[in-house]
Amino acid sequence: MSIRWTLLSSLSSKARSSHCAAVTSAGQLLFYSGELRPRVPVDGSLHVLDLEAASASVEKGSVAKSDSLWRVLSAVSASSSKLTQVPEPRVGASAVYDPQGNNLYVWGGRGGVDMAPLDRYQSGIWKAHFGALGDADKLAWERLECANDDSVEAPALRSYHSSVLAGVRASPASFGDRLIVQCSWCQGKLYIHAGCPASGRLAALHAYDLNTNKWQQCADAPAEPRGGTAIATVALPSSSSVKHEEVIIRFGGFAGYELPKVTDGATLPLDIYTPSNNTWATIYPAADPDHRFPGPRSVHGLIPFSSPASPGSHEVPVALLYHGEGDASALGHAGAGKFWDDAWLLLASPSSSPASADWKWKKLATAGTKPEGRGWFPSTSYVTPEGKTRVVLTGGLLSSNARSEEVWVGDVQL
């Protein structure tokens, strides 16, 4: 098994870390905010790159080093409210894309050198509507009016958290014994997990129902409270005709040290949240026979993985882990630590439940040139019309303490 990375764009105006990114069902990369200097937000514009067009350009021998393949969407207000209807630039926020409504949702983050998050209004859920006023180069921002934003059910304000969008899927296609959908989440629940409030770190999980506009407090995740963790929503292979519900998996993070904490002779834990019964479980995937386990890390990538090709019915790839910080800087957020440049598949066997599955790590060999190790970037991917998952790596912090200006895509060969 291997991964081939392809550099699509290298443009100084896109250099940043701690930013938001997502990919539409049409393969459009949405690139928002972040920082070029520590704790100083860059512009609040939404930048768009057509990944398929950029890939075609690379095949012809041209990496995007100009703005020709990028668009910058102009923001207009979706409301006549006296309050600003455009989100402030921010760092450490999260974003998810909903292809059913063709909307981007942004939540949280902070806006300055102090560790305080943005205020309740700015930290709330912002919804981006594309094609505003009938113009493909415009978008309208709308700050959603939550019915219980000030209740105990609502999450504490924070940055460097993780989020996923989960719910009923549409347009199913079947690959083997697993129900897979090509890049199409229906409107469901937006989950917000962990992160850094004004002080300390969190283990909390909250769900925002996009249909009722209400928050729900879910069960806290297992220790330790952390920032910079990564979560992904995955569909597990089933041993029967009944398909499993999607679960949320979690790996890594930072709790004053990189997670998970390594104990001699012990395997590394992976945490799983099951929405239907609001419970967390911890499992211990088996090691790669040659490379053992992924190293502890934070501010890394973790994405759901699907492919029409499978290494066999007993082991199905369900997620991919990549890059991240392996050793934090002594300067904290002002410096750069040491970073991983690896990629790992997480495999699961068909089973009657997530807990009874056989889980296994498999390190991917790199075919060709690979990106320099980095962290502080958003987990991003999309599924091609052929049903293949493409990993997307945007920006990030390098060991030189410079912010990367690159956009890479990774294609996995099983």
Buried (B, 14 or more C-beta within 10 A) or exposed (E): BEBBBBBBBBBEBBBBBBBBBBBBBEBBBBBBBBBBEBBEBBBBBBBBBBBBBBBEBBEEEEBBEEEEBBBBBEBBBBEEEEEEBBBBBBBBBBBBBBBBBBBBBBBBBBBEEEBBBBEEEBBBBBBBBBEBEEEEEBBBBBBBEBEBBEEEBBBBBBBBBBBBBBBEBEEEEEBBBBBBBBBBBBBBBBBBBBBBBEEEBBBBBBBBBBEEBBBBBBBBBEEBBBBBBBBBBBBBBBBEEEBBEBBBBBBBBBBEBBBBEBEEEEBBBBBBBBBEEEEBBEBEBEBBEEBEBBBBBBBBBBBBBBBEEBBEEEBBBBBBBBBBBBBBBEEEBEEBBEBBBBBBBBBBBBBEEBEEBBBBBBBBEBEEEBBBBBBBBBBBBBBBEEBBBBBBBBBBBBBEEBBBBBBBBBBBEB
